[in-house]
Amino acid sequence: MKATAAALKARATSAGALLRQWRDIRGKTQLELSFDAGVSQKHISFVESGRSVPSRQMLLDLAQALDVPLRERNELLLAAGYAPSYSDPALAAPAMTSINRALGRMLRQHEPFPAIVMDRYWNVLMTNEAAPRLFNCFIDLPARPTPRNLLHLMFDPDGMRPFIANWPQTARSLLARVHREAVGHVVDVRTKALLEELSRYPGVKPERRAPSASDAMPMIPLSFVKDGVTLDYFSLITTVGTPQTVTAEELRLECMFPANDATEAEHGRFLRAHAG
């Protein structure tokens, strides 16, 4: 059944508004986008105003030129009346087998230090053995409901927060990371909701600025304190190169490393001393 003229107009208007929104986010003029995508400026103007219904391929070309994340590309296609182009399989699905195995290998190789696989919204999907061992030194991790969210674990006064040194600076750093590491460098609706949830914890302000770095530190360490022992770690983030599924694009492997020689020497002893 063919779509009515009114339905086509509604689709064109919806898709055009989304396209204009992404162009504004990226700070590109219509002329700049036309050069990058190989589409005439006039055609882009017609699409954004809803006067023209873009083809599926044109939308994909424009989205590519604007570096729109894959999940949002699907939304752009749906707005124009097309089927999504990028699948969103579970991490355990057959389509994700190669990536799943690679993640498992990297997690194991990072022992004895913590490593965590998270999705776009900081929900924990996989860990190595060291990650829960470390957190169990401070809290009863199995008692917390799953799926666990790393940010909630850090911000919760009943979670890791009482054991985090220099909490105000750490909170600012973590909130800044949410903005900095957002997929496509855009804070979407669900990320905004997560930030709002975090801001409801006592003493948390909805910080939007990146914190000042320490004088001689190339990174801001995450420091845990218990029984007079301070452990300083920093993270390296690994993502999937040239992802072709929404799931793959949104995966983040966070590996925690000792930030100094003292933590590297103390890490193993601390875990053994606090083993359940």
BAPANU-929682 format. One record per residue (C-alpha): residue number from 1; x, y, z. Coordinates in Angstrom, 1 decimal. Each point is the difference from the previous one (the first is absolute). Layout:
BEGIN
+-----+--------+--------+--------+
|   n |     px |     py |     pz |
+-----+--------+--------+--------+
| NUM |      X |      Y |      Z |
...
+-----+--------+--------+--------+
//
This chain:
BEGIN
+-----+--------+--------+--------+
|   n |     px |     py |     pz |
+-----+--------+--------+--------+
|   1 |    0.0 |    0.0 |    0.0 |
|   2 |    1.4 |    3.4 |   -1.0 |
|   3 |    0.4 |    2.6 |    2.6 |
|   4 |   -2.4 |    3.0 |   -0.2 |
|   5 |    1.3 |    3.4 |   -0.9 |
|   6 |   -0.6 |    1.1 |    3.6 |
|   7 |    2.0 |   -2.9 |    1.3 |
|   8 |    2.9 |    0.7 |   -2.3 |
|   9 |    0.0 |    3.6 |    1.0 |
|  10 |    0.0 |   -1.0 |    3.7 |
|  11 |    3.0 |   -2.3 |   -0.6 |
|  12 |    1.9 |    2.6 |   -2.0 |
|  13 |   -0.6 |    2.6 |    2.7 |
|  14 |    1.1 |   -2.3 |    2.8 |
|  15 |    3.1 |   -1.2 |   -1.8 |
|  16 |    0.9 |    3.5 |   -1.0 |
|  17 |   -0.2 |    1.3 |    3.5 |
|  18 |    2.2 |   -2.8 |    1.3 |
|  19 |    2.5 |    0.7 |   -2.8 |
|  20 |    0.1 |    3.7 |    0.8 |
|  21 |    0.5 |   -0.8 |    3.7 |
|  22 |    3.0 |   -2.2 |   -0.7 |
|  23 |    1.5 |    2.6 |   -2.4 |
|  24 |   -0.4 |    2.6 |    2.8 |
|  25 |    1.6 |   -2.3 |    2.5 |
|  26 |    3.0 |   -0.5 |   -2.3 |
|  27 |    0.2 |    3.7 |   -0.7 |
|  28 |   -0.1 |   -0.4 |   -3.8 |
|  29 |   -1.6 |    2.2 |   -2.5 |
|  30 |   -2.1 |   -1.5 |   -2.8 |
|  31 |    2.8 |    0.9 |   -2.4 |
|  32 |    2.5 |   -1.9 |    2.1 |
|  33 |   -2.2 |   -3.0 |    0.3 |
|  34 |   -0.6 |    0.0 |   -3.8 |
|  35 |    3.7 |   -0.2 |   -0.6 |
|  36 |    0.5 |   -2.8 |    2.5 |
|  37 |   -2.9 |   -2.1 |   -1.1 |
|  38 |    0.0 |    0.7 |   -3.7 |
|  39 |   -3.5 |    1.3 |    0.0 |
|  40 |   -1.1 |    3.4 |   -1.3 |
|  41 |   -0.6 |    2.8 |    2.5 |
|  42 |   -3.4 |    0.6 |   -1.6 |
|  43 |   -1.0 |   -3.6 |    0.5 |
|  44 |    1.1 |    0.1 |    3.7 |
|  45 |   -2.0 |    3.2 |    0.4 |
|  46 |   -3.1 |   -1.7 |   -1.5 |
|  47 |    0.5 |   -3.1 |    2.3 |
|  48 |    0.4 |    2.1 |    3.2 |
|  49 |   -3.1 |    2.1 |   -0.8 |
|  50 |   -2.1 |   -3.1 |   -0.7 |
|  51 |   -0.5 |    1.0 |   -3.7 |
|  52 |    1.8 |   -3.1 |   -1.2 |
|  53 |   -0.2 |   -3.7 |    1.1 |
|  54 |    3.6 |   -1.2 |    0.2 |
|  55 |    0.9 |   -3.4 |   -1.3 |
|  56 |    1.3 |   -2.6 |    2.4 |
|  57 |    3.6 |    0.2 |   -1.4 |
|  58 |    0.0 |    3.8 |    0.2 |
|  59 |   -0.9 |   -0.2 |    3.6 |
|  60 |    2.8 |   -2.5 |    0.7 |
|  61 |    2.5 |    2.2 |   -1.9 |
|  62 |   -1.0 |    3.1 |    1.9 |
|  63 |    0.1 |   -1.9 |    3.3 |
|  64 |    3.4 |   -1.3 |   -0.8 |
|  65 |    1.3 |    3.5 |   -0.9 |
|  66 |   -1.4 |    1.3 |    3.4 |
|  67 |    1.4 |   -3.0 |    1.9 |
|  68 |   -3.4 |   -0.8 |    1.4 |
|  69 |    0.2 |   -3.1 |    2.4 |
|  70 |   -1.5 |   -3.2 |   -1.4 |
|  71 |   -2.9 |    0.0 |    2.5 |
|  72 |   -1.0 |    3.5 |   -1.0 |
|  73 |    0.5 |   -0.9 |   -3.7 |
|  74 |   -2.7 |   -2.6 |    0.4 |
|  75 |   -2.3 |    2.7 |    1.6 |
|  76 |    0.7 |    2.3 |   -3.0 |
|  77 |   -1.0 |   -2.8 |   -2.4 |
|  78 |   -3.1 |   -0.9 |    2.0 |
|  79 |   -1.1 |    3.7 |    0.0 |
|  80 |    0.2 |    0.0 |   -3.8 |
|  81 |   -2.1 |   -3.3 |   -0.2 |
|  82 |    2.9 |   -2.4 |   -0.7 |
|  83 |    1.0 |   -3.1 |    1.9 |
|  84 |    3.0 |    0.2 |    2.3 |
|  85 |    3.3 |   -0.8 |   -1.6 |
|  86 |    2.1 |   -1.0 |    3.1 |
|  87 |   -0.8 |   -3.0 |    2.2 |
|  88 |    0.2 |    0.1 |    3.8 |
|  89 |    0.7 |   -3.6 |    1.0 |
|  90 |    0.7 |   -1.1 |    3.6 |
|  91 |    3.7 |   -0.4 |    0.8 |
|  92 |   -0.5 |   -3.7 |    0.3 |
|  93 |   -1.7 |   -0.3 |   -3.4 |
|  94 |    1.8 |   -2.0 |   -2.8 |
|  95 |    0.6 |    3.2 |   -2.0 |
|  96 |    2.2 |    1.3 |    2.9 |
|  97 |    2.0 |   -3.2 |    0.5 |
|  98 |    3.3 |    1.4 |   -1.3 |
|  99 |   -0.2 |    3.2 |    2.1 |
| 100 |   -1.2 |   -2.0 |    3.0 |
| 101 |    3.0 |   -2.3 |   -0.1 |
| 102 |    2.4 |    3.0 |   -0.5 |
| 103 |   -1.5 |    1.7 |    3.0 |
| 104 |    0.3 |   -3.1 |    2.1 |
| 105 |    3.6 |   -0.4 |   -1.0 |
| 106 |    0.8 |    3.6 |    0.9 |
| 107 |   -1.7 |   -0.3 |    3.3 |
| 108 |    2.0 |   -3.1 |    0.9 |
| 109 |    3.3 |    1.6 |   -1.1 |
| 110 |   -0.5 |    3.0 |    2.2 |
| 111 |    0.1 |   -2.0 |    3.2 |
| 112 |    0.8 |    0.6 |    2.8 |
| 113 |   -1.4 |    3.5 |   -0.5 |
| 114 |   -3.7 |    0.8 |   -0.6 |
| 115 |   -1.5 |    0.2 |   -3.4 |
| 116 |   -3.7 |    0.6 |   -0.8 |
| 117 |   -2.1 |   -0.1 |   -3.2 |
| 118 |   -2.9 |    2.5 |    0.0 |
| 119 |   -2.6 |    1.2 |   -2.4 |
| 120 |   -0.7 |    3.6 |   -1.0 |
| 121 |   -1.7 |    0.7 |    3.3 |
| 122 |    2.6 |   -1.4 |    2.3 |
| 123 |   -1.8 |   -3.2 |    0.7 |
| 124 |    2.4 |   -2.8 |    0.7 |
| 125 |   -0.1 |   -2.9 |   -2.5 |
| 126 |    3.1 |   -1.9 |    0.7 |
| 127 |    3.0 |    0.1 |    2.4 |
| 128 |    3.1 |   -1.9 |    0.7 |
| 129 |    0.5 |   -1.7 |    3.4 |
| 130 |    2.0 |    2.9 |    1.5 |
| 131 |   -2.8 |    2.6 |   -0.3 |
| 132 |   -2.5 |   -1.6 |    2.4 |
| 133 |    2.8 |   -1.1 |    2.2 |
| 134 |    1.1 |    3.7 |    0.4 |
| 135 |   -3.6 |    1.3 |    0.6 |
| 136 |   -0.7 |   -2.8 |    2.4 |
| 137 |    2.8 |    1.3 |    2.2 |
| 138 |   -2.1 |    3.1 |    0.7 |
| 139 |   -3.7 |   -1.0 |   -0.4 |
| 140 |   -2.2 |   -3.2 |   -0.3 |
| 141 |   -0.1 |    0.1 |   -3.8 |
| 142 |   -2.2 |   -3.2 |   -0.4 |
| 143 |   -2.7 |    1.6 |    2.2 |
| 144 |   -0.4 |    2.8 |   -2.6 |
| 145 |   -2.6 |   -0.6 |   -2.7 |
| 146 |    1.0 |   -0.7 |   -3.6 |
| 147 |    0.5 |    1.3 |   -2.6 |
| 148 |    2.4 |    2.2 |    1.9 |
| 149 |    0.8 |    3.5 |   -1.1 |
| 150 |    3.6 |    1.2 |    0.7 |
| 151 |   -1.0 |    3.6 |    0.5 |
| 152 |   -2.7 |   -0.8 |    2.5 |
| 153 |    2.4 |   -2.3 |    1.8 |
| 154 |    2.4 |    2.9 |    0.3 |
| 155 |   -2.5 |    2.7 |    1.0 |
| 156 |   -2.1 |   -2.0 |    2.4 |
| 157 |    0.7 |    0.9 |    3.6 |
| 158 |   -0.7 |   -3.7 |    0.8 |
| 159 |    2.4 |   -1.0 |   -2.8 |
| 160 |    3.6 |    1.0 |   -0.7 |
| 161 |   -0.4 |    3.7 |    0.7 |
| 162 |    1.1 |   -0.2 |    3.7 |
| 163 |    3.3 |   -1.6 |   -1.1 |
| 164 |    0.8 |    2.5 |   -2.8 |
| 165 |    2.7 |    2.5 |    0.9 |
| 166 |   -0.6 |    3.7 |   -0.9 |
| 167 |   -3.6 |   -0.7 |   -0.9 |
| 168 |   -1.0 |    3.5 |   -1.3 |
| 169 |    2.8 |    0.0 |   -2.6 |
| 170 |   -0.7 |   -3.7 |   -0.9 |
| 171 |   -3.7 |    0.7 |   -0.4 |
| 172 |    0.7 |    2.9 |   -2.4 |
| 173 |    2.5 |   -2.1 |   -1.9 |
| 174 |   -2.5 |   -2.9 |   -0.4 |
| 175 |   -2.8 |    2.4 |   -1.2 |
| 176 |    2.4 |    1.6 |   -2.4 |
| 177 |    0.8 |   -3.4 |   -1.4 |
| 178 |   -3.6 |   -0.7 |   -0.7 |
| 179 |   -0.1 |    3.0 |   -2.3 |
| 180 |    3.4 |   -0.6 |   -1.5 |
| 181 |   -0.5 |   -3.7 |   -0.7 |
| 182 |   -3.6 |    0.2 |   -1.2 |
| 183 |   -0.4 |   -1.9 |   -3.3 |
| 184 |    0.3 |    2.5 |   -2.8 |
| 185 |    0.9 |    2.6 |    2.6 |
| 186 |   -3.7 |    0.6 |    0.5 |
| 187 |   -1.9 |   -0.4 |    3.2 |
| 188 |   -3.2 |   -1.8 |   -1.0 |
| 189 |   -3.3 |   -0.3 |    1.9 |
| 190 |    1.0 |   -3.1 |    2.0 |
| 191 |    3.4 |    1.5 |    0.9 |
| 192 |   -1.8 |    3.2 |    1.2 |
| 193 |   -2.2 |   -2.2 |    2.2 |
| 194 |    3.0 |   -1.8 |    1.4 |
| 195 |    1.6 |    3.4 |    0.9 |
| 196 |   -3.2 |    1.1 |    1.6 |
| 197 |   -0.1 |   -3.2 |    2.1 |
| 198 |    3.6 |    0.6 |    1.2 |
| 199 |   -0.8 |    3.6 |    0.9 |
| 200 |   -2.6 |   -1.2 |    2.4 |
| 201 |    2.6 |   -1.6 |    2.3 |
| 202 |    0.8 |    2.1 |    3.1 |
| 203 |    2.7 |    2.6 |   -0.6 |
| 204 |    0.2 |   -0.5 |   -3.8 |
| 205 |   -0.2 |    3.0 |   -2.3 |
| 206 |   -0.8 |   -0.4 |   -3.7 |
| 207 |    3.6 |    1.0 |   -1.0 |
| 208 |    0.5 |    0.8 |   -3.7 |
| 209 |    3.6 |    1.1 |    0.1 |
| 210 |    3.1 |   -2.1 |   -0.3 |
| 211 |    1.9 |    0.2 |    3.3 |
| 212 |    3.5 |    1.5 |    0.2 |
| 213 |    2.8 |   -2.5 |   -0.3 |
| 214 |    2.6 |   -0.5 |    2.7 |
| 215 |    3.2 |    1.9 |   -0.6 |
| 216 |    2.2 |   -2.9 |   -1.2 |
| 217 |   -2.6 |   -2.7 |   -0.7 |
| 218 |   -0.9 |   -0.9 |   -3.6 |
| 219 |   -3.3 |   -1.4 |    1.3 |
| 220 |   -2.2 |    0.3 |    3.1 |
| 221 |    0.3 |   -3.2 |    2.0 |
| 222 |   -2.9 |   -1.8 |    1.6 |
| 223 |    1.1 |   -0.5 |    3.6 |
| 224 |   -1.5 |   -2.5 |    2.5 |
| 225 |    0.8 |    0.1 |    3.7 |
| 226 |   -0.5 |   -2.6 |    2.7 |
| 227 |    1.8 |   -1.0 |    3.2 |
| 228 |    2.6 |    2.7 |   -0.5 |
| 229 |    0.8 |   -1.3 |   -3.5 |
| 230 |   -0.4 |    2.2 |   -3.1 |
| 231 |   -0.2 |   -1.6 |   -3.5 |
| 232 |    0.3 |    2.3 |   -3.0 |
| 233 |   -1.2 |   -1.2 |   -3.4 |
| 234 |   -0.5 |    1.5 |   -3.4 |
| 235 |   -1.9 |   -1.3 |   -3.0 |
| 236 |    0.6 |   -0.7 |   -3.7 |
| 237 |   -3.1 |   -0.4 |   -2.2 |
| 238 |   -0.1 |   -2.4 |   -3.0 |
| 239 |   -2.8 |    0.2 |   -2.6 |
| 240 |   -0.7 |   -2.0 |   -3.1 |
| 241 |    1.5 |    1.4 |   -3.2 |
| 242 |   -2.4 |    0.6 |   -3.0 |
| 243 |   -3.0 |   -1.6 |    1.7 |
| 244 |   -2.9 |   -1.3 |   -2.1 |
| 245 |   -2.6 |   -0.6 |    2.7 |
| 246 |   -1.4 |    2.2 |    2.6 |
| 247 |    1.2 |   -2.4 |    2.7 |
| 248 |    3.6 |    0.0 |   -1.2 |
| 249 |    0.1 |    3.8 |   -0.3 |
| 250 |   -1.2 |    0.5 |    3.6 |
| 251 |    2.3 |   -2.5 |    1.7 |
| 252 |    2.8 |    1.4 |    2.2 |
| 253 |    2.7 |   -2.1 |    1.7 |
| 254 |    1.4 |    1.9 |    3.0 |
| 255 |    3.3 |   -1.3 |    1.3 |
| 256 |    1.2 |    1.3 |    3.4 |
| 257 |    3.7 |    0.4 |    0.5 |
| 258 |    2.0 |    1.0 |    3.1 |
| 259 |    0.8 |    3.7 |   -0.2 |
| 260 |    3.2 |   -0.3 |    2.0 |
| 261 |    2.5 |   -2.6 |    1.3 |
| 262 |   -1.5 |   -0.1 |    3.5 |
| 263 |   -3.4 |   -1.1 |   -1.4 |
| 264 |    1.6 |   -2.6 |   -2.2 |
| 265 |    1.9 |   -1.5 |    2.9 |
| 266 |   -3.0 |    0.2 |    2.4 |
| 267 |   -2.8 |   -1.2 |   -2.3 |
| 268 |    0.5 |   -3.7 |    0.4 |
| 269 |    0.6 |    0.2 |    3.8 |
| 270 |   -3.1 |    2.1 |    0.4 |
| 271 |   -2.2 |   -2.5 |   -1.8 |
| 272 |    1.4 |   -3.0 |    1.9 |
| 273 |   -0.4 |    1.8 |    3.3 |
| 274 |   -3.7 |    0.8 |   -0.7 |
| 275 |   -0.9 |   -3.2 |   -1.7 |
| 276 |   -3.4 |   -1.3 |    1.1 |
+-----+--------+--------+--------+
//
